[in-house]
Amino acid sequence: MKLLVFTQKVDKADPVLGFFHDWLTELSKISESVIVICLEKGQMELPKNVTVYSLGKEEKISKLLYVWNLYKYLYLIHGSYDKVFVHMNQEYVLLAGLYWKVVGIPLYLWRNHPKGNFATLLAILLSKKVFCTSAESFTARFKKTIIMPAGIDTSVFHPVEGSVRKKYSVCMVGRISPIKHIEIALESIKILVASGVQVSLSVIGSVPHKDVPYFEKLNTYIKQNNLSNCVTFLDSVPPSKLPEVYSGHEICLNLTDSGSFDKTIVEASACGAVPLVSNSSLSSLLPTACVTERKPAIIAEAITKLFDPHMRVEIQDELSIFVELQSLNKLIEKLSVEMK
C-alpha cells in the first residue's frame, strides 16, 4: 500500500511524541511508500521510502498558513497514496475527509480519548475504521472501532543491563499536569512516610506553561509536609533514555483517568518496573495487584504490597504477556490486517 499519514509531530527526541518515529519506521516495512504530513518536525532518522512534510509549527507561522500548507501538500502529492491514516488529530479528517470519501480513498482514524464532541462524531462518520487502545475511549462505542495494542517497541524498552533498581522507589513519567493527579500521589507518599515505610518518588516530566501554577502548588505541598527528602521532580528525557529511568525504579505509578491508555504503563512493565494504575479499563489486562482506586490511602496500601519482592515475582509472568500483547510488532501486524 501507499500510505498517507497525519500526525502531530515527527521527532525521535521528543519526550512525549517520540514514539511515533518508531511507528513510522515499522509502517514503512509494510508499505510501498509512506508520506507523512505533520504539524511539526524535528530530529528524524527514517527509511528512504518515508517522506515527511511539516505544516510549519517549528517555524512559528500562523495557523492560517498551517491550513494553506496542508492543502498545498495535498495538491502536490495527489495520486501518490491509496490509504490515509490519521493519528489522533481529527482536524485533518474534518479538513479533507469528505474529499477522500468522494474519491474512494479509505481513511483510518486513530483516536484514544475518553471525551468526544460533534466534530469527533463527524470524523468517525468519514472514517472507514477507527482505532483506539482503551475500551473506555469515546470512540470505542462504535461498530467500526477496533481495539489495538499500544505499540511499544520492546527492542528499545527492556531492562537496562547494569542499572541498579533503587529499593522502595516509585516513579511517575509524563508531563506535570492536573490530568496526572500528582497531588494524590503526594498524599499517598505522605501516608507511607507517616507510617514508617521507606519510599521515594521521582516525577519525570516537563511542566507546560499553563500548568505552572499546578506545579507550584505541588511544591508548596511538599514543603509544608516535609516530603523534600523523598520526592524529586526531574525534567523530561528523550524516549531513548526512558528505559534507564524505568530500570532504576521498582514501581511506576500512573493515575490518569480511565478511558485513555498511557503508553508509559507498558514501557515501565517492559523495563521491569511494576505498573500501578487507577485506570479501571486496564483491569482485564493487568494483574489485580497493579490496579487501584484513586484514593491516597488505598494507593499507599497497594504500593506497600508491590514493594514485596515475592509479589513482584508472582505477577511477572502476567506482566510479560501484557507487554507482548501491547508491543509494536503486534500493533503493526494488526494495522496491516485492518488496513488491507
Order of alpha helices (4+ residues) and beta strands (2+ residues): beta-alpha-beta-beta-alpha-beta-alpha-beta-alpha-beta-beta-beta-alpha-beta-alpha-beta-alpha-beta-alpha-beta-alpha-alpha-alpha-alpha
